[in-house]
Amino acid sequence: MREVIITDLTRFSTDENVCTAVIDVQTGECLRPMPYLTSANCKELGMHPGGILKGNLTFNPVSENPHVEDASHSNLEFHGPCSSEKFLQVLDNSLSQSVSEGFGVDFSENQKHIPHDQVANCSIITIKISPHQLSIHEDQFKPGKIKASFTDNSGHRYNYLSITDRGFHDYAKEHQNDGRLYEVTNLIRNQDFVYLRVGLSRVWSVGDRNGYWLQVNGIYTFPHFHEEIRTYG
């Protein structure tokens, strides 16, 4: 049996299922419970990033690169929130210095995907940046869509990435609908630092580009975050 901390709770285009990722408290391993948990499961248990799960999680014997975190699960039980200190420690222990280092792939300017035939280290990483290196804004090409742009600590800029962080996206979308998206940016800018969980989608084709697309799975600010988005405990 493992004790793990939920680090990602990500949305799909439909609301039936959610994708979760967790980090084992003892080993530091990142796992993705498969099959996906349902939204009803998460709501019933009160699950959120920073929450504690206990149960059986076993890496799949055969995984498809780069989604090496896929794991079968059984008897998962939610054990409430961990402390902000513990969540911070889990994120710190999983840090990569840059997106390229984390995935083991050199990204060219404006590149937002890893080609389907290219090997990557994994499909989820953590990076730590200054709040001023992150912006939340409307997609200039798709009005109504909220995107994230950030610069990692290598100086590489990643523009207009999808925000799949379920709690953060819903919070930002509500403020956008009210014409108050700037309040979300102000909230971030008033913190000391930001941890981003950057993930890769399943294989997907956009025009002639077929591969695994970068997305922002988690946006966590410290020392504080808004309770409407999530609670660390």
N, C-alpha and C positions, 0 to 999 in steps of 0.2 A: 504494500500500500504506500502511495506517495502523498506527501503534503506539498501542494503547489499554490502559487500566487497567480491570480488572473492578471495578465498583462495586456490582453487585447480582447475587445468585445466589438466585433465589426459587423457592419450591416451588409445586406444584399439588396438587390433592386426590389425584391419582394420581402415582406416582413415575416414570412413563415419561419425561417431559420436564421441563426446567427453563427458566425465563425468565432471561435474562442481560441486563444493561445495562452499557455501557462508556463511558468518557470518553476522547476523543482527546487524547493528550498535547500535541500541537501546537496544536490549534484550540480545545480545551475543549468541543467538541460532545459531547452525549450521544447514543448510538445503542443501539438494541435489535436484536441480530441475529435475523432472521426468515428461514426458519422456525426455531422453537425448537430449541435443542440438546437432545440426549437425555441422560438421566442417565448412560448408559453412556459417552457421549462425554466428559462432565465427569470421570467417575471415571478413565477411561483416561488423560486428560491431566493429572489432578491439579489441576484448575482450582479456584480459590477467589477470593473478593474480595481485592483487592490484587495479583492476578496480572496478568502482562503477556501480551497477545495481539498478534500481528502477522498481517495479512492484508488482504483486500479487503473493505471495508464501504462500501456506497453507500445513501444515503437513498432510500427508495421515492419514485418520482416523484409518486405520489398517496397521501397518508396521510389517515387518518380521525381528525379531532380528537377527543380531545386526544393521541392516540398518535402524535405527530409524530416520535418517535425511531425508528420502525420502519425497518429497513435490511436489504437483502439482503447476503449474505456468501458468501465463498468463500476457500478456502486459509487458513483460520484455523489458526495454530500457537501453542501455549502456550510462553512463554519464561520461566517461573518467576516467583517473587515479586518485586515491586518493594520498595524500602526503605520503612520506615514514614514517613520524611520525605517521600518522593515521593507516597505514598498520601495523606498529610495535605495536601500541597499541592494535589493534584487535587481533594480534597473541599473545601478552602478556596476554590478558584477557582470552584466551582459553587454557592456558598452563596446562599440566599435568607434574608432577615431573618425571614420568617414564612411559614406555610403559605399564607395568603391572598395575600401578595405573590408567592410562587413560582408559584402556579397562576393568579394574576390573577382570583381569585374571592373574594368576601366570604362567609365562612361564618357562619351564625347559630349560636346556642347549641345544642349537641348535634347539629348537622348533620354527617354523615359521608360525604356523597356530593355529587357535582356532577350536576345533572339532565342527561339525555342530550341535551337540545336547547340546552344552554348551552356557549358557547365558552370553553375554557381555554387558557392559554399552552402547556402541555405536560402530560406524564403522569408525570414523575419530577422531584423536587426534592431538594435537600439543605438541612437546617437544622442548626444547632449550638446545643445547650442544655447547661445544668448537669445533672450526674447526678441531682440532687435533683428535677429537673423531669420525670423519667421513672420510671414504675413498671411492673413486670411482674407480672401476677397472673392468677388463674383468673377466667374469665368467670362472673359471678354468675348469668347466665341459662342458660348452657350448661356445666354441670359437666364438667370434664375438658379444656376448651378454654383455652388460654393466650392472653391478650390484652395489649396495651400501651396505656397511657394516658400522655399527656404534655401539658405546657404549653409553647407556643412563646414566643418572646421578645416577642410582642405582648401576652402575657397570656391568649391564647385556649387553652382546655382542650379536648383531643380525647380522648374516653374510649372504651375497649373497641374498639380497632382490631385487626384481624387482623395477626398477625406472619407475614409470608411469607418473611422471611430464613431460608433453609433451614438453615444451620449453627446459628444462634442458636436457632431454634425447636426443633431436635432436642436441643440441649444443655439448654434450659430444660425441655422435656418430660421428659427423663430425670430431671432433678432433681425435677420435680413428682411423678413416679411414685414416687420414693423419699422423698417428703415433705420435700424440701430446696430448694424453690423460693426460699426466703429467701436461699440462698447466691448465687443469680444476682443478686438485688438488691444484696446486699453487695458482690459483685464490681464492679458498676456504680458504686455509691456511693463506692468507694475510688479511682476514677479522677478525672482533672482535668476532663474534658469529654466530651460524647457528640455524635457526628454521626449524624443519622437520615436515611436515604434514604426519603422518603415518596412512594409511588406511587399510581396510580389503576388499578383493575381495568378489564377490558373491560366493556362495558355489561351491567348485571345488574339484575333486578327483585327488590325485596324489598317485598312487599305492593303498595302503590300508588306506591312510590318506584322510579323507573327511572332508572339513571344509572351513573356511574363512582364506585366506592367507594374511600375512602381506606384504605391499608394500609401497614404498615411493612415496607419492602423490605430495609432494612439497618440494623443497630445496631452502631456502631463506637465504641469507647472508646479514649481516649488518656490517658496514654502507653502503657498496656499492655492486652492482652486475653488471654484464656485460650487456650492452644494447641490445646485440644480443639475449639474452635470454628473457628478459622482461623489462618493464619500470614501475617503481613505481610512477613516476611523480616528 
